[in-house]
């Protein structure tokens, strides 16, 4: 076992947690899911769209930093 292995394992745990949080937030704020829950208030749907876009933008930045995009 070399000295970098614990760091790599920790890094992978962090990446997995980021993906988990991203998926949960994206699912919660996806405009289609908001509508499917019976929410018809246009301001709430618009807020969900804005949140969804911010969540996706943030995740895209993470992917760029990691070199995946």
C-alpha positions in Angstrom: 0.0 0.0 0.0 1.5 3.3 -1.0 1.1 6.7 0.7 -1.4 7.9 -1.9 -4.0 5.2 -1.6 -5.7 6.6 1.5 -6.0 10.0 -0.3 -7.4 8.3 -3.4 -10.0 6.4 -1.3 -11.0 9.5 0.5 -11.3 11.4 -2.8 -13.5 8.7 -4.3 -15.7 8.8 -1.2 -16.1 12.6 -1.6 -16.9 12.3 -5.3 -19.5 9.6 -4.6 -21.1 11.9 -2.0 -21.1 14.8 -4.4 -22.9 12.7 -7.1 -25.4 11.4 -4.5 -26.2 14.9 -3.4 -26.4 16.2 -7.0 -28.9 13.4 -8.0 -31.1 14.1 -4.9 -31.2 17.8 -5.5 -31.7 17.5 -9.2 -34.6 15.0 -8.7 -36.1 17.2 -6.0 -36.0 20.3 -8.2 -36.6 18.9 -11.7 -39.5 20.9 -13.1 -41.3 17.8 -14.5 -41.2 16.1 -11.1 -42.4 19.3 -9.4 -45.4 19.3 -11.8 -45.9 15.6 -11.3 -46.4 16.2 -7.6 -49.4 18.3 -8.5 -47.8 21.7 -8.0 -49.4 24.1 -10.5 -48.2 27.5 -9.1 -46.2 29.0 -11.9 -43.9 30.8 -9.5 -43.0 27.6 -7.8 -42.4 25.8 -11.1 -40.2 28.7 -12.2 -38.2 28.6 -8.9 -37.7 24.8 -9.5 -36.4 25.5 -13.0 -34.0 28.1 -11.7 -32.8 25.8 -8.9 -32.4 22.9 -11.3 -30.3 25.1 -13.6 -28.1 26.3 -10.8 -27.6 22.7 -9.6 -26.7 21.5 -13.1 -24.3 24.5 -13.6 -22.5 23.7 -10.3 -22.2 20.0 -11.2 -20.8 20.9 -14.6 -18.2 23.0 -12.9 -17.2 20.1 -10.7 -16.9 17.9 -13.8 -14.7 20.5 -15.5 -12.4 20.8 -12.5 -12.1 17.0 -12.4 -11.4 16.9 -16.1 -14.5 14.9 -17.0 -15.9 17.5 -19.4 
